[in-house]
Amino acid sequence: MPELPEVETIKEDLRELVVGSRIERAEVTDSALVEQPPEGEFVRRLGGVRMTGARRRAKHLIVELDTQDALVFQLKIGGQLLLVPPVEEPEDSVMLVLHLEGGRRLFLRDQTGFSRARLLREEELEERFADLGPEPFSAEFTVRYLRERLGSRRAQIKSLLLDQHLVSGIGNIYADEILYDARLHPRRRANTLSEGEWEALHGAIRSNLAAGIEHRGTTVRLYRDVLGRAGEHQNHLRVFEWHGRPCPRCGAEVVREKVGGRPTHYCPRCQREDGSAEDGVQLELE
């Protein structure tokens, strides 16, 4: 967290609430935040600039500035961007304060301390994102792309979904939900998926991410939008952190295991590791 839907929600909030404002000065309160350039230059280059836009690439939040620089945030596990006022000033875990004209301040708060920021020139930004996979809602991201890019791999399908070089923006929560929708076991080897399963996976990726955006993100623990509000998509999850409870589709108990080093939730009846259908008929494999 945050994943694509959460970063997309924050981006839209910034567009509505702060884009167009001038940053009077930047105050770094945790030096670990700044990865590029050196902290002193980072602060100097943010003083007196105006925010002209906000966009997202994968899980990166990009604030465009009138100097042609881009302020790039990776909110990692627990990063929050909070606008004060109207949000009450956070009392702890603040890593950055952007002092805006009119007395407003944009706080970056992260109780985990893992958030990172870079201030990049245009060519540096292009280099930074050069190796990222396509956006899930882009024209490039097709069933054919998935099959050709992933279909020859013997790796487990969940690990491939989390690889930002292959598909941008998917993290642990949405990967579990996507695989549940597509009825794929997270340990299935990509090279065993049928054409129908690639189609189901492609549809599940787009529909689950779209639902996450519609519900303004998933708040399991730390995620908040720019006005400090929790998301709503956690109320629509079917398997993530649902272990020990019945699958909403078939009633079997949802399990939690480590897959590729990540906590993973799935229904062992709906998502069979051997790729068989619920009635025991083996699906056609490529």
Disulfide bonds with the S-S distance in Angstrom:
none
